[in-house]
């Protein structure tokens, strides 16, 4: 069975927050697509710089129609969800305001969806970009994705036949800037959790992977821009660990046993346990008070049972 999706069936949603330096490059990378989308929908959310004014100045006479939505609600998840709700097309492609598409990305996505219209997610490979130059190797080849079985229905596009959900539980290797998805599947997946400032993609793509088939390409589809604001500092590690635990616990609470196989339930428990261990290790590594703060936080989430004595000893030593 084939489908006749075209670029007119795609909306590109760009959340924009403090992106005045990069947004024009992002827009131009969409316009450079060999298969252009129906619309670029930019959701400007609570910027403190001149992002909104810059975007307004770029809106006229574009090669692709550009619509701007302004919201005072901060958070990239809120911006993406709002963009999804306003998109009029069956397919949605995401792009962060500081990243860039490769010119063939959307045409590859359309090939994937046209060959297998029940597909819910297509994603691609990335390379880092710094000061306008590609600075590193491709990404997906280094991830757990390579352990999953696949079927190559069309050249360069792999349809996943393995358990993508269980691998994504350990951490997402799907980049938002390299993902095209079915709008209705995104709603079945519950959209992005607005209460998280990290691991929101992990939670979303885990849920989305259960909504239908996924496919990917090892071809480079986008470029991830490295700059000061994109780097995570050491002081934020505790928050990252907590968000990962919350995201995984949300999945466990939202999905009944009938939604997951016994093996998948076990993988979910393992993933939560692994993140709890990382949090306790980071806490203990920073001394007794920090460790106790993490233990009390886990206790508030019902996850403090069976903490190994080694963490107490490590915390006392530090």
N, C-alpha and C positions, 0 to 999 in steps of 0.2 A: 504493500500500500504506500502511495506517495502523496505528498501534500504540495501545494503551490504557495508556500510562504514566500514573501518578497520583502525587500527593505521597508515597504509601506506597512508591514505588520510588526515593525519594531519601534519602540520608543527607547531612547537612551536617557536614563535618569542619572543626573549628576548632583549629589549633595554638595553644597558649597558653603564652607565656613572658613573665613580668613584666608582666602585663596587668591587675592588680587594679583599675586605674582605669576600664578600658574594657569588660571582659568582659560585664558585665550589659547594657550597651547593645547589644552584638553579639547576645547571646542573644535579647533582646527584639525585635530586628529580624527574626530568624528566625521567632519566634512570631507576628509581625505579618503574615506572608505570606498572601496571598489563597489560596494552595495550600500548606498546611503539609507539611513533610517527615515521614517516618516517625520520624526520630531526629536529635538533635544529639549528635555524638560529639566531645568536647573532649579533646585530648591535651595534658596539662600537662607541659612538658618543662623540668626543671632551673631553675625560677624561683628567684630570690633574694628576691623579695617574698612577699606573702601570697596570691598568685594561687590556689594550690590550696585554701586555706581559704575564700577568697571564693567560688570555684566550688562547693565543697561546700555552702556556705550557700545557694546559689541553686538547687540541684538538686531540692529537694522541690516537689511540686505545680506542675509546669510545664505549660504548654499543649501542649508538644511533649516527649516523653520525652528526658531528658538523661542521657547516659552519660559518665563521667569515667574517663580512663585516665592514669595517672601513670608517667612514665619519667624515669630519671636521665640519659638520653642527650640531650645538647644538640643544637640545630640544627632549624630549621624543616622542612628536607627529611626528616629522620628522623621528626618528628612527623606530617607529612602522610602519609608512606609507611606508618607504623604505623596511622594512621587508615584509610587505604585498605584495609589488610589486615583490619581488624576490621569494616568496613562490610558489611552483609548485603544491600544493595540493588544493583541493576544500575547505578544512576546515583549519582554522587557530586558534591556541590556544595561548593566550598571557600569559606571565609571567614576572613580574618585577624582576630585577637581585637580589634584596634583599629579595625576597619572596620564598616560597616553595610550591610545590604541595603535596597534599595527594596522596598516591599511587594509589587510585582508581578513581581519577578525570577523566582521559581521557576515561576510560572504561564506566563510567556513561554518559559522553557526547556522546559517540558512541551509547549507548542504546537509548538515546533521539533522536538523528538524524536518527537512523535506524528505529525507530517506527514512526517517522513523518519527512520524508525527506524534506518537504517544510520549516522546521524549519530554522530560520536565526540566532538565538542566543540561547545558553545554558549557564547558569551561576550557580555558587554554593555558598555555605556558607563559612565563614572564621572564624578563631580564631587568636588572636594576639600572637606573639612570641617574647620573650625578653630574651637575654642571653641564647638562646637554649632551653628555657622552655615555654610551653603554659601558658599564664598569664591571660586569660580572657575568657568570655563567647562567644558563637557564635553570629553572627551579624544580619543575615537577619530577625530573629524573632522580632527584635526591630524596624523594618523599616515599611514604608508604603506599602511595597509589600504584607504584610499580609492582607491588606484590599481588595485585588484584587481577583476576582473569578478565579478558576482554574479547570482543569480536569486532573485527574491522570490516564493517559493512560497506563503507566507501573509503577510498584512499585517504590516509592521514587522519582519519577520525575513528576513535576507539569507543565502542559501546560497552560499558562496564557490565560484566556478568557476575563479578564477585560482590562481596558484602561491603559496599561503600560506606554504609552507616557505621559499621564497627570500626573502620579505619578513621573516619572523621571524628569519632568520639575522642580519639587521642590528641586531636588538634587539627584544625582545618588547614588543608592545603589548597582549597579553592579560593582564589582571589576574587573579591567582589568586582574589581575592575576588569576581570577576565571572564565574567559569567553572563550568560543569556538564559532566561528561564521563562516558563509559561506563567503568565500572570495569575491564572486561577490556581495553579499549584502553589504559588507563593502564599496565597490566602489559606489554602489547606494546611500549609506548614506553619501557619500562625504569624507570618511576617517576622520582622526583626524585633527582638525584645528591647523595649525602650529604656528599661531600668539598668541596662548594662553599658559600660563604657569600653569594655573589651570582651572578647569571647562571644559577642553578639553574632558574629558570622559563624562561629563554631556551632552554636545552637541552631541557627537558621538552616545551615546547609545539612546538618544532621537530620533535622525534621524533613527538609525538602527531599533528601535522598530516599525517604520512605514513601514519597508520593508518586513515584514512577521512575522510569529508566533515566540514566544519566550517561553522558558521553563526554569525551575530552579529546584534545589534540596536543601533541608534543611540539607542534609548531608555535613559535612565539606570536602571541596575540596581543600582548600589551607590555608596557614598560612602567615599572614601579620607580617613582622618583624618590631618591634618598636625600633628605635634608634634615635640618635640626628638629623640626616639628614631627618628623616621621619616626624618630628614634625613641626607643623606650629607655628611660633612665633606670638605674639600679634602685632608686628610691621607690619606684612604682611596682616592683616585683610582688610585694605583698598584695597590693590591690589586684594585680593581674591574676595571682593564684586564687584569690577569693572569687573574682568574677568567673573564672573557669569552673570552680566548684558550684557556684550558683547556676551557671548555664546548664551544667550536666544534671544538677538536681531538678531544674525546671523540666528537662526532658523526661526524667524519671517520673515526675509528678503528672505530667501531661499525657504520657502514653500508658495506656492500660496494658496488662499482660497479653491481651489478644493482638496488640499492635507489634509486639516484638517476639521473636523466637526465644527459646530458652537460652540459646547461645548468645543472642544479642543482649538479653537481660544480664547475663554474666559479664559480657564485655562492658556494659554500662557501669555495673558495680565496680569492675576493675579500674575503669577510667576515673571514677570518682575517688576511689581509694588512692590511686596514683597522685591525683592532684592534692588530696589531703596530706599525703606524705611530703610532697614538695612544699606545701605551706608550712607544715610543722618544721621541716628542715630549715627553711628560710628564717622562720621565727627563732628557732633555737640558735641559729648561726649569729643572731643579733642580740643574744643575751636573754636572761631570765624574764625580764618584764615583757619584752616583745614576744617571747614564746608563750607566756601566760595569756597575753592578749589574743593570740591566735587560737589557743586552746579554748578560751571563753567564747570566742566567735564561733568555733566549730560546735561547741556545746549548744549555742543558741540555734544552730541549724540541725541539731540532733545527730551530729556526726563525730562526737568526741569519744565514743566507746573504743576501748582497746588500744589506746595510744601507747606505743612502745616506750619502755623505760629509757631507751637510748636517747630519746629526744630530751628527756628531763636532764640526763647527765650532760648532754651536749650544751644545753642552755646554761647549766650551772658553771660549766667550764668557761663559757664566753661572757 
